Amino acid sequence: MKCPVCNYSEIKEGTKKCPECGADLEAFQTIEKIKKCKKKGNLFLIILAVLSAIFLVACILIYVSFNNKVKIAEDKTLQANTEINKLTTQIDQKNSEISTLNEKISEIQAKVIETEKIENKVHIVGENETLSIIAKKYFGNEDMYPKLACDNDLIDPDFILTGQKIYIYYK
């Protein structure tokens, strides 16, 4: 160690007073220790600052990455909801079409049933019945008997038998 006052250089480590000038070396030794600690402290602070900066950058990157993933997920959710809404609208339209078609089918079935009731009547000739009587019963007019004879391929309208089938066609 060297005395900072007189520059005497042969001082042993841990000596409290300079043998040459009598200066209090303890204070100077304390200052040196503080300087060494300060250098170590500065290095520690620099390392701490660098690590803090790296941590901060990592946090920012994670935050940005997470926000991007959230944004992408929100965009995909929005697209999916839009597609669901389109498909729901199409389903509603198709259901409406199906409903309309079902109504038409019901109407047609009702007409077919009504037509079958009207067009496919079969009359079994009863005792003492004539084509005129049968025509009056189904057409409301006995003068329609020639139609019954024609529809049933009867050669003689006056000749029908009890129990014979007579087909009634309204068209």
WOURBEL-V462831 format. One line per field, one symbol per residue. ss: DSSP state (2 for helix, 1 for strand, 0 for the rest). phi: phi as a letter, one per 30 degrees, with the letter a starting at -180 (. if undefined). Layout:
# WOURBEL-V462831
ss = ???
phi = ???
This chain:
# WOURBEL-V462831
ss = 000000000000000010000001222222222222222222222222222222222222222222222222222222222222222222222222222222222222222222222220111100000022222222200222222222200000000000001111000
phi = .cddccidcccddjdcbdddcidddddddddddddddddddddddddddddddddddddddddddddddddddddddddddddddddddddddddddddddddddddddddddddddddcdbccdcdicbdddddddcciadddeddddddchddcddcbcdjddcdccdc
